[in-house]
Amino acid sequence: QVQLVESGGGLVQPGGSLRLSCAASGINFRIYTMGWYRQAPGKQREMVATVSSGDSSNYVASAKGRFTISRDNAKNTVYLQINSLKPEATGVYYCNARHILGVRSYWGQGTQVTVSS
């Protein structure tokens, strides 16, 4: 059974930092592209950052410079470090695992991030 379990969300003041974690089980983690997606209130889910099996990362333009995605294949875990948080970063952050051949994809349940003073 595949599980993606996110953690690390919460309420943070503008300018603060968070590190989100997603622990995967039930998949061969090394052959999956891992990603973080955000769904803001009333909006569609959007890609924030992805990291390939070869450790190549990709970011949405608004995340460049403040968001850092990384993966630890030994722990089957992907991280998202978010610095200098802004209120527009508020939303539910979902972890995604996509097979390198694109034949299957899995989602976590999401973790809420709220940026507010």
RANORUR-V447443 format. One record per residue. N is the residue number from 1. RES is the residue in three letters. PSI is psi in whole degrees, -180 to 180 (* if undefined). D_LAST is the distance of its C-alpha to the last C-alpha in whole Angstrom. Layout:
N&RES&PSI&D_LAST + N&RES&PSI&D_LAST
This chain:
1&GLN&129&40 + 2&VAL&133&37 + 3&GLN&135&33 + 4&LEU&117&30 + 5&VAL&112&28 + 6&GLU&152&24 + 7&SER&166&22 + 8&GLY&-5&19 + 9&GLY&175&16 + 10&GLY&-168&13 + 11&LEU&128&9 + 12&VAL&148&8 + 13&GLN&154&5 + 14&PRO&138&7 + 15&GLY&-12&10 + 16&GLY&-177&10 + 17&SER&156&13 + 18&LEU&153&15 + 19&ARG&118&19 + 20&LEU&145&20 + 21&SER&149&24 + 22&CYS&113&26 + 23&ALA&125&30 + 24&ALA&145&32 + 25&SER&153&36 + 26&GLY&3&39 + 27&ILE&160&39 + 28&ASN&88&41 + 29&PHE&-38&37 + 30&ARG&-22&39 + 31&ILE&24&40 + 32&TYR&137&37 + 33&THR&129&34 + 34&MET&144&31 + 35&GLY&160&28 + 36&TRP&134&24 + 37&TYR&152&24 + 38&ARG&138&20 + 39&GLN&108&20 + 40&ALA&158&18 + 41&PRO&126&18 + 42&GLY&9&21 + 43&LYS&167&22 + 44&GLN&157&25 + 45&ARG&137&24 + 46&GLU&151&24 + 47&MET&135&25 + 48&VAL&-49&23 + 49&ALA&148&25 + 50&THR&155&29 + 51&VAL&127&31 + 52&SER&173&35 + 53&SER&-25&37 + 54&GLY&11&38 + 55&ASP&25&35 + 56&SER&129&34 + 57&SER&155&31 + 58&ASN&141&30 + 59&TYR&150&26 + 60&VAL&150&25 + 61&ALA&-40&25 + 62&SER&-14&21 + 63&ALA&-15&21 + 64&LYS&132&23 + 65&GLY&-24&22 + 66&ARG&-18&19 + 67&PHE&139&20 + 68&THR&121&23 + 69&ILE&142&25 + 70&SER&161&28 + 71&ARG&149&31 + 72&ASP&100&33 + 73&ASN&-27&36 + 74&ALA&-27&37 + 75&LYS&1&34 + 76&ASN&44&34 + 77&THR&141&30 + 78&VAL&144&28 + 79&TYR&156&25 + 80&LEU&110&22 + 81&GLN&126&20 + 82&ILE&122&17 + 83&ASN&163&16 + 84&SER&53&13 + 85&LEU&141&11 + 86&LYS&156&10 + 87&PRO&-31&9 + 88&GLU&-6&13 + 89&ALA&-7&13 + 90&THR&136&12 + 91&GLY&-178&15 + 92&VAL&128&18 + 93&TYR&124&20 + 94&TYR&140&23 + 95&CYS&140&26 + 96&ASN&140&29 + 97&ALA&122&33 + 98&ARG&124&35 + 99&HIS&144&39 + 100&ILE&-24&40 + 101&LEU&-1&43 + 102&GLY&16&40 + 103&VAL&-15&42 + 104&ARG&156&40 + 105&SER&144&36 + 106&TYR&152&34 + 107&TRP&147&30 + 108&GLY&-179&28 + 109&GLN&-17&26 + 110&GLY&154&22 + 111&THR&135&19 + 112&GLN&133&16 + 113&VAL&125&13 + 114&THR&123&10 + 115&VAL&110&7 + 116&SER&148&4 + 117&SER&*&0
